[in-house]
Amino acid sequence: MQEFDRAVIYRPMPDWPLVVRRAAPAHMDAIIGLIDEAAVWLRAKDTDQWAQPWPSRADRDGRVMLSLRQGKTWICWDHDVPAATVTADFDDDPYWASEHARPSRRAIYVHRLIVARRYAGMHLGSSLLNWVGRTGWLAHGVRCMRVSAWTTNQALHSYYERQGFASRGYHADDGYPSAARYEKLTSVIPFTWPPLFSAPSLLMPPKR
């Protein structure tokens, strides 16, 4: 697998290099720290998103660890500081299993896109989304990128719409808090220069 996760790409702003690397189970505390920081920030944003881990902290932590063990989670590092994280999953999401979700398209599903507050305003979240979608398309033949957004977080819905995602309705499971579905074609994602970070050219982990 060809990766460029140790390369540093020059950027005029900011002055430090950011590097995306695949996360490992040893990075569990870093991921949970980003989630907890985001949860505190969201309390002041008129949303109940992440007010309580769903359906419990143990279940939430189990999902995070599973993604780490499967090689699906990535961390954007500022030297040794985790600036952001995203989980990119090629496996079909059962919450998208309906005729409105166009399940025949090969898709990549985005989970837990989180940017540390000190890096807010850098467009790091949108850059990570674009990297996942563009790499999924060019390296893996993925036709669309999908995300399930927190049902009651209208600001988050607007964010994804500004990023070019189209609403695909709501899934029918009333117990799942992220019921709002959004989809974006990967073929329309532009390459921007200079990039905010250096990143691997592939998303899938090496076969063992």
C-alpha positions in Angstrom: 0.0 0.0 0.0 1.4 3.3 -1.1 1.1 5.9 1.6 2.4 9.4 2.1 1.5 9.8 5.7 4.9 11.0 6.8 5.3 13.6 4.1 5.0 17.3 5.0 3.4 19.6 2.5 4.2 23.3 2.7 1.3 25.6 3.6 1.4 29.3 4.0 -1.2 29.3 6.8 -0.9 28.2 9.4 2.8 27.7 9.9 2.9 24.2 11.2 2.5 20.9 9.3 -0.6 18.7 9.7 -0.4 15.0 8.9 -3.2 12.5 8.6 -2.4 9.0 9.9 -4.4 5.9 10.5 -5.3 5.6 14.2 -4.7 2.5 16.3 -6.3 1.2 19.5 -3.6 3.0 21.4 -5.1 6.3 20.3 -8.4 5.5 22.1 -7.9 8.2 24.7 -7.1 10.8 22.0 -10.4 10.1 20.2 -12.4 10.1 23.4 -10.8 13.4 24.3 -11.9 15.0 21.1 -15.4 13.6 21.6 -15.7 14.9 25.1 -14.4 18.4 24.1 -16.9 18.6 21.3 -19.7 17.5 23.7 -18.9 20.3 26.1 -18.9 22.8 23.2 -22.2 21.5 21.8 -24.0 22.1 25.1 -24.0 25.8 24.3 -25.2 25.3 20.7 -29.0 24.6 21.3 -28.7 20.9 20.6 -28.7 17.8 22.7 -26.1 16.1 20.5 -23.7 14.0 22.5 -25.2 15.3 25.8 -25.1 11.6 26.8 -23.2 8.8 25.0 -25.6 6.7 23.0 -27.1 4.4 24.1 -24.5 4.2 26.9 -20.8 5.2 27.4 -19.8 1.5 27.2 -21.6 1.1 23.8 -20.2 4.3 22.4 -16.6 3.4 23.5 -17.1 -0.1 22.0 -18.0 1.4 18.6 -15.0 3.7 18.7 -12.6 0.9 19.6 -14.0 -1.4 17.0 -13.4 1.2 14.3 -9.8 1.6 15.6 -9.2 -2.1 15.5 -10.6 -2.3 12.0 -8.3 0.5 10.7 -11.2 2.8 9.8 -10.4 5.8 12.0 -7.9 8.6 11.1 -6.3 11.3 13.2 -5.0 14.6 11.8 -2.0 15.4 13.9 -0.3 18.8 14.6 3.0 17.2 15.7 1.9 15.2 18.7 -1.4 17.0 19.2 -4.6 15.5 17.7 -6.2 18.3 15.7 -9.1 16.3 14.3 -10.5 12.8 13.6 -12.7 11.1 11.1 -13.9 7.5 10.6 -14.3 6.3 7.0 -16.2 3.1 6.6 -16.7 1.1 3.3 -19.1 -1.3 5.0 -22.8 -0.7 4.2 -24.6 1.2 6.9 -28.0 -0.5 7.9 -29.5 2.9 8.6 -29.3 3.6 4.8 -31.1 0.5 3.7 -34.1 2.0 1.9 -35.1 2.9 -1.6 -34.6 6.6 -0.9 -31.0 6.0 0.0 -30.0 4.5 -3.4 -28.2 1.5 -1.8 -26.9 0.3 -5.2 -24.3 3.1 -5.3 -20.9 2.1 -3.8 -20.5 4.5 -0.9 -18.2 5.4 1.9 -19.8 6.3 5.2 -18.4 9.1 7.4 -18.6 8.9 11.2 -17.3 11.0 14.1 -15.9 13.9 12.1 -14.5 16.1 15.0 -12.2 19.1 15.0 -10.5 20.2 18.2 -11.8 23.7 19.1 -8.4 25.3 18.9 -8.4 24.4 15.2 -11.8 25.7 14.4 -12.1 28.1 11.5 -9.3 26.5 9.4 -11.8 24.5 7.3 -10.2 21.4 8.6 -13.5 19.5 8.8 -14.4 20.2 5.2 -10.9 19.4 4.1 -11.1 16.0 5.8 -14.5 15.3 4.2 -13.0 16.2 0.8 -10.0 13.9 1.4 -12.2 11.0 2.3 -14.5 11.5 -0.6 -11.9 12.2 -3.2 -9.6 9.3 -2.1 -12.6 7.0 -2.0 -13.4 7.9 -5.6 -10.0 7.9 -7.1 -8.5 4.9 -5.2 -11.5 2.7 -4.5 -14.2 3.5 -7.0 -16.6 5.0 -4.5 -19.4 6.9 -6.1 -20.8 8.8 -3.1 -20.0 9.8 0.5 -22.7 9.5 3.1 -23.2 10.7 6.6 -25.9 10.4 9.3 -26.3 13.7 11.1 -27.7 14.2 14.6 -31.5 14.5 14.1 -32.1 17.6 16.1 -28.9 19.5 15.2 -30.2 21.9 12.5 -26.8 23.8 12.4 -25.1 20.5 11.5 -27.6 19.9 8.8 -26.9 23.3 7.4 -23.2 22.6 7.6 -23.4 19.5 5.4 -25.7 21.3 2.9 -23.0 24.0 2.6 -20.5 21.3 1.9 -22.5 20.1 -1.0 -24.4 17.2 0.6 -28.0 16.6 -0.5 -30.6 15.5 2.0 -31.7 11.9 1.7 -34.5 12.0 4.3 -34.6 10.3 7.7 -34.2 6.6 8.5 -37.1 4.9 10.2 -35.4 3.8 13.5 -36.8 6.2 16.1 -34.3 5.1 18.7 -31.2 6.2 16.7 -30.3 9.8 17.4 -28.5 10.5 14.1 -31.4 9.9 11.7 -30.8 12.7 9.2 -29.1 11.3 6.1 -26.9 13.3 3.7 -25.1 12.2 0.5 -22.6 13.8 -1.8 -21.3 12.5 -5.1 -17.5 11.9 -4.9 -16.9 12.9 -8.5 -17.7 16.6 -7.8 -15.1 17.0 -5.1 -12.4 19.4 -6.3 -8.7 19.1 -5.5 -7.6 22.2 -3.6 -4.1 23.7 -3.3 -2.4 24.1 -1.0 -3.8 21.3 1.1 -4.2 21.7 4.8 -2.4 18.4 5.5 -0.5 15.6 4.0 -2.4 12.3 3.9 -2.3 8.7 2.7 -3.4 7.9 -0.9 -5.5 5.0 0.2 -8.2 4.5 2.9 -8.3 0.8 3.2 -5.9 -0.9 5.7 -3.4 -3.4 4.2 -4.7 -7.0 3.9 -3.3 -9.4 6.4 
